[in-house]
Amino acid sequence: MVSVMRDYRHGQNPQRPAATLKEPPKRKIEAAQPKVRRPIPWRLYGGVLVGGIGLSALAWGGWMGWNWVREPQFMPISTLTITGTSARIPLPEVNAALRPYVGQGFLWIHPDQVRHALDTLPWVADAEVRRVWPDRLQIDIKPYTPVARWLGGAGQMVDGLGQVFSVPPGQVPGDLPNLEGPADSGARLIAQMADFNQILAPLGARVVDLQEDQRGGWRCILSNKVRLLLGSENILPALKRWVVIAPQVKEYLVPGATMDLRYTNGFAVAMPAAATVSSQ
């Protein structure tokens, strides 16, 4: 009591005892457990190994089988049927064009390649190539049928459809009419020549040379060597009028004479220098 009162008397609070620090709780250190050795999964490794070997063997077998199937001896072509050959398309030339392909075997021969090889031969307009199971190759050759010589180049001719094709110059027939005109005008010239020949039939004449110039003008030479100038307009009516009058002027229808039909009410005649007109 005395000490306490003394403290209050001097205006001081009684001192409290200093707080003591508590030590953190000690962690318990567990003893390290010994490592457990796991067994090696030999079965898993063995399965993966066997699977890899199996896939490799399968791939190798597939590759060997693929090469075996690609051999021509696997399915050879034993029968080759060819139609459409002629003196203009001889069989030895056809066989020479086919030789690089028929040895490929039935499965691996390409009909389009064979067709393109045949199309390069003179006189061959088209070729149909078909494989017939199991070992036959059928080839149908379609030859060109020439209607006239095309004066665009040596050895060129035109067929009934107006298609221009080339053959060796020595194989061009000598009895064909001549056609000459702008590029891609073969069909038009063929049709015009047919119309001219139909109109000229009463005179026993036909067109042996027909030309169309760049401006659309027409001229022709007949089988009697008479030349006709037809212009570019009213061609067929002018020719019909001339055919009606021609029998009345036979003395002018001599080889080398030129009949200018580009007039609306008649025609003009130019005689060759050496020609003589018989008097009536």
Helices and strands as residue ranges (DSSP letters): H 2-9, H 42-70, E 79-83, H 91-102, H 111-119, E 124-132, E 136-143, E 146-150, E 156-159, E 164-166, G 169-171, E 178-180, H 186-200, G 201-203, E 207-212, E 218-222, E 227-231, H 235-245, G 246-252, E 258-260, E 268-270
